[in-house]
Amino acid sequence: MPLRSSEAAAIADLLFQAVEGRTLTSDARHRLAGRLKNLETPTVRVYPLSLEQDPIHPSSYYLAVDGMNHGAVTPLLLRLGLASSPASGLFPKSVLIGRMRPAGGREVVVNAIPFGPGDAEQVRTFTEQVAKGFLPRPQGSQPALIVTTEDAPGAFEAFRQVLRDTGQNRAAFGVDRAEAATAVIWAAVRAGWREGYSLGLTGIRSAEGLEQCGIFSRYSVQAEAAAVYDTLRRLKPRGFDFELDLRGTALTTESLSETLQAWRAAGRQVHSVVPPEGSDYEALSTVARQYNALLTLEGPVSLKAHGRGHRWLREPGAETLIELGRD
């Protein structure tokens, strides 16, 4: 067993005390988090802000945890439900942890589902059929801190601090392959991040293979941009953020204006532009804003120095994210 049934029973007892019969809200999740701090569970690390109610069976809940047994850490998704609640067909390969009566009360059934950053099918099922609030969303004209990092959990914690400090949501991620998306979405679940974030696919050079990339909310395109845009418009009718990566061009304010004007005339919205390094960012930013677009600048560049826009950061530390988020 990846975790002890006695500890699962103790968690279930606190969970049902905190939320059963009530509307599941952020306050309820934080109330559960407070109670769990006083509970000793050496084989379980709980992520209480991940808590979600089963969409069909209201007396069943999902909770992300780590099972810690014999030095091994196993990321899991627990389904904790009253025995009177029907079993779920969403995760047919779940493992029964136990049927138990916490504190002598109602019988509870606890099942565990593999739920790590590589468990794409389980993460997709959970976020598409149970908790869509964890999926990435378009950001439009909202400035963002775009993070390319393997430490998505740490980035979400930094973004939460920025949100607390400023009231602004700057959360965004960029990856260069579709397979990397699952790890970001998984981290959002465990962090309980429902405030929205952008997830971008970078380095796109053609429309080939985009059918497998529908999970993203932002697309950064280097070539065949018009064909890519038209394919995305067909695949994602509810909208997406589109970025022109122009780092390989001799970009001027005049050429940027002509490009964005041509895209607007063709009915295609460009949301952001990546300019060549060393460009006149202030002048280009002024032009981009005339077309409701932002610049995406690489590195820890000050927002105050170069106007509103995205900052693209590779493997930033938490302090850098928080500092830029306050800028």
C-alpha positions in Angstrom: 0.0 0.0 0.0 1.3 3.5 -0.8 -0.1 4.8 2.4 -1.5 3.5 5.7 -5.3 3.0 5.8 -5.4 4.4 9.4 -4.0 7.7 8.2 -6.3 7.8 5.3 -9.2 7.3 7.7 -8.0 10.2 9.9 -7.8 12.5 6.9 -11.3 11.4 5.8 -12.6 12.1 9.2 -11.3 15.7 9.2 -12.4 16.2 5.6 -16.0 15.2 6.2 -16.2 17.2 9.4 -14.9 20.3 7.6 -16.9 20.2 4.3 -19.7 17.6 4.2 -23.1 19.2 3.9 -21.5 22.6 3.1 -20.7 24.4 -0.1 -17.1 23.7 -1.0 -15.4 27.0 -1.0 -11.9 28.4 -0.6 -12.6 29.1 3.0 -13.6 25.5 3.5 -10.3 24.3 1.9 -8.3 26.6 4.1 -10.3 25.4 7.2 -9.4 21.8 6.3 -5.7 22.8 5.8 -5.7 24.3 9.3 -7.1 21.2 10.9 -4.6 18.9 9.0 -1.7 20.8 10.5 -2.5 19.2 13.8 -2.8 15.7 12.4 0.2 13.4 12.4 0.4 11.5 9.1 3.9 10.3 8.6 3.1 8.3 5.4 0.9 11.0 3.8 1.6 14.6 2.7 -1.7 16.3 1.9 -2.3 19.2 -0.6 -5.5 20.5 1.0 -6.1 23.3 -1.5 -6.5 20.7 -4.3 -9.8 19.4 -2.7 -12.6 19.0 -5.2 -16.1 17.5 -4.9 -17.2 14.7 -7.3 -19.3 16.3 -10.0 -22.0 13.6 -9.8 -21.7 12.2 -6.3 -21.7 15.1 -3.8 -20.6 13.0 -0.8 -17.3 12.0 -2.5 -14.2 14.1 -2.7 -10.8 14.2 -4.5 -7.7 15.2 -2.8 -4.0 15.2 -4.0 -1.5 13.7 -1.7 2.0 12.1 -1.6 2.2 8.6 -0.2 5.5 8.2 1.6 6.4 4.6 2.3 9.8 3.2 2.9 11.5 6.4 1.6 9.6 6.4 -1.7 7.3 9.3 -2.6 4.3 8.4 -4.7 2.0 11.2 -5.9 -1.6 10.1 -5.6 -5.1 11.4 -6.0 -7.4 10.1 -3.3 -11.1 9.6 -3.7 -12.8 9.7 -0.3 -16.5 8.9 -0.3 -19.2 7.7 2.0 -19.9 4.1 1.4 -23.5 5.0 0.5 -22.1 7.0 -2.5 -21.7 5.1 -5.7 -18.3 4.3 -7.0 -16.8 6.5 -9.8 -16.2 5.2 -13.3 -13.7 8.0 -14.0 -10.7 6.1 -12.7 -11.3 2.4 -13.2 -7.8 1.4 -12.2 -7.9 3.0 -8.7 -6.5 1.0 -5.8 -8.7 0.4 -2.7 -7.0 1.8 0.4 -9.8 0.7 2.7 -13.3 0.8 4.0 -13.4 2.3 7.4 -15.5 4.0 10.0 -13.5 7.1 11.3 -14.2 7.8 14.9 -16.9 5.1 14.8 -19.0 7.2 12.4 -20.3 6.6 8.9 -18.5 4.1 6.7 -16.0 5.7 4.3 -14.3 4.2 1.2 -10.9 5.5 0.2 -9.3 4.8 -3.2 -6.0 6.0 -4.6 -5.2 6.9 -8.2 -1.7 7.3 -9.6 -1.3 11.1 -10.0 2.2 12.2 -10.9 3.5 14.7 -13.5 3.8 11.8 -15.9 0.3 10.4 -15.5 -1.2 12.3 -18.4 -4.4 10.3 -18.7 -5.3 10.7 -15.0 -4.4 14.4 -14.9 -6.4 15.0 -18.1 -9.5 13.1 -16.7 -9.4 15.0 -13.4 -9.0 18.5 -14.9 -11.4 18.0 -17.8 -14.2 16.1 -16.0 -13.9 17.0 -12.3 -12.1 20.4 -11.9 -11.9 22.5 -15.1 -10.8 25.5 -13.0 -7.2 24.1 -13.1 -6.9 24.2 -16.8 -4.9 27.1 -18.5 -6.8 30.1 -19.9 -6.1 32.9 -22.4 -4.8 36.1 -20.8 -5.4 38.6 -23.6 -3.9 41.9 -22.7 -3.0 41.0 -19.1 0.8 41.3 -18.5 2.4 38.1 -17.4 5.6 36.5 -16.1 6.1 33.6 -18.4 8.1 30.9 -16.7 10.1 28.1 -18.4 11.0 25.9 -15.5 11.0 22.3 -14.2 9.9 23.7 -10.8 6.3 24.5 -11.6 5.2 23.9 -8.0 7.7 26.5 -6.8 6.6 28.9 -9.5 2.9 28.6 -8.4 3.8 29.4 -4.8 5.7 32.5 -6.0 2.7 33.6 -8.1 0.5 33.2 -5.1 2.8 35.5 -3.1 2.6 38.1 -6.0 -1.2 37.8 -6.0 -1.3 38.4 -2.2 1.1 41.4 -2.4 -0.3 43.2 -5.4 -3.7 41.7 -6.2 -2.4 41.0 -9.7 -2.3 37.6 -11.4 0.9 37.2 -13.4 0.9 33.4 -13.7 2.1 32.0 -17.0 4.2 29.1 -18.3 6.0 28.4 -21.5 7.2 25.0 -22.8 8.6 23.8 -26.1 6.9 20.4 -26.3 3.3 19.2 -25.8 4.4 16.5 -23.3 5.6 19.1 -20.8 2.1 20.5 -20.4 0.9 17.8 -18.0 3.5 18.6 -15.3 2.4 22.3 -15.2 -1.3 21.3 -15.0 -0.5 18.7 -12.3 1.4 21.4 -10.3 -1.6 23.7 -10.6 -3.9 21.0 -9.1 -1.6 20.4 -6.1 -1.1 24.1 -5.5 -4.9 24.6 -5.6 -4.3 27.4 -8.2 -7.8 28.2 -9.6 -7.0 31.9 -10.3 -6.1 31.2 -13.9 -2.8 30.9 -15.7 -1.5 30.9 -19.3 0.2 27.9 -20.7 2.1 28.6 -23.9 3.7 26.4 -26.6 6.9 28.0 -27.9 8.9 27.6 -31.1 6.1 26.7 -33.4 7.2 26.6 -37.0 4.2 25.0 -38.8 0.7 23.9 -38.3 1.7 20.2 -38.4 0.8 18.4 -35.2 -1.3 21.2 -33.7 -4.3 18.8 -33.3 -2.4 17.3 -30.3 -1.7 20.7 -28.7 -5.2 21.9 -27.9 -4.5 22.0 -24.1 -2.4 25.2 -24.5 -3.9 28.7 -24.2 -1.0 30.6 -25.9 1.0 29.8 -29.0 4.3 31.4 -29.9 5.0 31.1 -33.7 8.2 31.6 -35.6 7.1 30.6 -39.1 4.1 30.0 -41.3 2.3 32.1 -38.8 -0.9 32.7 -40.9 -1.4 29.0 -41.5 -0.8 28.3 -37.8 -3.3 30.9 -36.8 -6.0 29.7 -39.1 -5.5 26.1 -37.9 -5.8 27.2 -34.3 -8.9 29.2 -35.0 -10.5 26.0 -36.3 -9.3 23.9 -33.4 -10.0 26.4 -30.6 -13.1 28.3 -31.4 -13.4 29.6 -27.8 -10.2 31.6 -28.2 -6.5 31.5 -27.6 -3.5 33.9 -27.2 -1.3 34.3 -30.3 2.3 35.5 -30.3 4.5 36.4 -33.2 8.2 35.5 -32.5 10.1 38.0 -34.5 13.5 37.6 -33.0 14.9 36.5 -36.3 13.9 39.7 -38.2 15.2 43.2 -38.5 12.3 44.7 -36.6 11.6 48.4 -36.7 8.6 50.4 -35.5 7.5 50.8 -39.1 7.8 47.1 -40.0 6.0 46.1 -36.8 3.2 48.5 -37.5 2.9 47.2 -41.1 2.8 43.6 -39.8 0.2 44.1 -37.2 -1.9 46.2 -39.5 -1.8 43.4 -42.1 -2.8 40.9 -39.5 -5.7 43.1 -38.3 -6.9 43.6 -41.9 -7.0 39.8 -42.3 -9.1 39.4 -39.2 -6.3 37.8 -37.1 -5.6 39.1 -33.6 -2.0 39.2 -32.5 -1.8 39.4 -28.7 2.0 39.6 -28.2 5.2 40.0 -30.1 8.7 38.8 -29.2 11.2 41.4 -30.6 14.9 40.9 -31.3 17.2 41.4 -28.4 18.5 44.9 -28.1 15.6 46.5 -29.9 14.1 49.9 -29.0 11.6 48.2 -26.6 9.9 51.5 -25.6 9.1 52.5 -29.2 8.1 49.0 -30.2 5.8 48.7 -27.1 4.1 51.9 -28.1 3.4 50.6 -31.6 2.2 47.2 -30.2 -0.3 48.8 -27.9 -1.9 50.6 -30.8 -3.0 47.1 -32.0 -3.9 45.8 -28.5 -0.7 43.7 -28.4 2.1 43.5 -25.8 5.8 42.8 -26.1 7.3 39.7 -24.6 10.8 40.5 -23.4 13.3 37.8 -22.3 15.0 38.0 -18.9 14.3 39.9 -15.7 13.5 43.2 -17.4 11.7 45.9 -15.4 8.1 46.6 -16.2 8.5 50.2 -15.2 11.4 50.7 -17.6 9.8 49.3 -20.7 6.0 49.6 -20.2 3.3 46.9 -19.9 4.2 43.5 -21.3 5.2 39.9 -20.7 8.5 38.9 -19.2 9.9 35.5 -20.3 12.1 33.9 -17.6 14.0 30.7 -17.8 14.5 28.8 -14.5 13.9 31.9 -12.3 14.1 31.7 -8.6 11.2 32.5 -6.4 12.7 35.8 -5.3 13.1 37.0 -8.9 9.5 36.1 -9.7 8.2 37.9 -6.6 10.4 41.0 -7.2 9.3 41.3 -10.8 5.7 40.7 -9.9 5.8 43.7 -7.5 7.4 45.9 -10.2 
